[in-house]
Each structure stands twice: as C-alpha cells, then as structure tokens.
Amino acid sequence: MLGGTDAATLMMRRDAEGKMAPATIRALEGLYLGNDVVTAIDAAITK
C-alpha cells in the first residue's frame, strides 16, 4: 500500500446534501487534496 496511488471519495450524509447550495456541492465534488495534504491533516489531528 505504501507508495501506491490512492483514490479517495468525499462522502457526506444524505440529509446534509439538502442543506447545501448546489454550487457548494459542485465545489466539494471538484475538491482534490492529495496524499501530502491528507497526511498533514492526519498529523495535525492526531497530535
């Protein structure tokens, strides 16, 4: 797994989608963090 390519999918609760503007949903659909950013977020959360 180390060094491989990850394909992550952003998920949300179905009831949350109805509370967001369509433009917000589209922005979230286009969001790409990459492994470096996810690793940094994980490190910040687990400190």
N, C-alpha and C positions, 0 to 999 in steps of 0.2 A: 504494500500500500504506500509506503514512503516513496516519494519521487514520482508517483503516478499522477494522472490527471483526475481531478475531482469534478463532478457535475452536481452542484447543489441546487436545490429548488427552494425558493422562498415560499413559505406557507403561512396562511392565516386562517382564523376561524371563519366559517361561512357567515356568521352574524356580523362580523366586523366589516366584511366587504360592503354591506348595505349602508354602513355608516361613513364610508369614504367617497369622495368625489371621484368620478371616472378618471380624471386627469391624475389623481393620486395613485389609483390602481395601475394606470399605464406607466407611471414613473417607477413604481415598485417592480413591475414586470420587466422593465429595462435595466434594473439595478444589477451590477456585477461587482462583487467585492474582490474576488481572487483569494488565493491561499494566504498570501502575505498579510492581507488586511484581516482575514478571519483569524489567523494566528495571533495578530496583535490584539484583536478584540478579546480572544480567549485568554491571553496573558493578562490583560487589564482586568478582566472579570475574576480570574482565579487568584489574584494577588491577595 
